[in-house]
Amino acid sequence: MTASTCPDRIIVAGLDLSLTGTGVCAYDGQQHQFRTISTKPRDFKNIYDRLDHIVDQAVGLLPDSTAAVCVEAPFVRVMRGGIDSSSKNLIALSHMVRRGLVRRGIPFHDVAATQLKKYILGKGKGEKSLILREVFKRYGVEVQDDNQADACVLAHIAMGIADQGKGMAAKARPVYQMEVIGKVA
């Protein structure tokens, strides 16, 4: 992913964090750039090396000029014995990515899965297939997987936040999208 050739163009990003397929979308208001960072446990000595790899890739893909990043908040399964190990690892990944963004001076915003769905579907619930369909219908992009679709929606939320920060009027966004932007910003 590279910085836009137009210096006054805002670059934002969305990160859909996952231990198996982290979706990344950089967006400059005209073009989307996508990556999926795929990992398997057997490819790493331990979970820490795997998490470091995902963080290095996800944060490293973003241009220094990135104005804002929206990161999907981790989904945590709480069981009788507490939080399961997969959820603990996802929480650690989430923390490490946010720390990496802070170190690079890139502002970020946490977005709950329900907010992501509301932004693209108009309500906080819906199947992943609906998100894929709406990303294609609204933004005209084909994505490789649901991780990239989520990252695309997150990038559009980040663009809405960046537009607000510049004092720009709402770009014909529906009320439900403006509600999400207002809560996330």
NORWOUR-V636721 format. One record per run of one state. SS is the DSSP state (@ for helix, = for strand, . for the rest). FROM is the first residue (numbers start at 1). TO is the last residue. If there is no record, write none. Layout:
SS_FROM_TO ; SS_FROM_TO
This chain:
._1_10 ; =_11_16 ; ._17_20 ; =_21_27 ; ._28_31 ; =_32_38 ; ._39_40 ; @_41_43 ; ._44_46 ; @_47_60 ; ._61_65 ; =_66_72 ; ._73_77 ; =_78_79 ; ._80_81 ; =_82_83 ; ._84_84 ; @_85_104 ; ._105_107 ; =_108_111 ; ._112_112 ; @_113_121 ; ._122_127 ; @_128_139 ; ._140_145 ; @_146_165 ; ._166_174 ; @_175_184 ; ._185_185
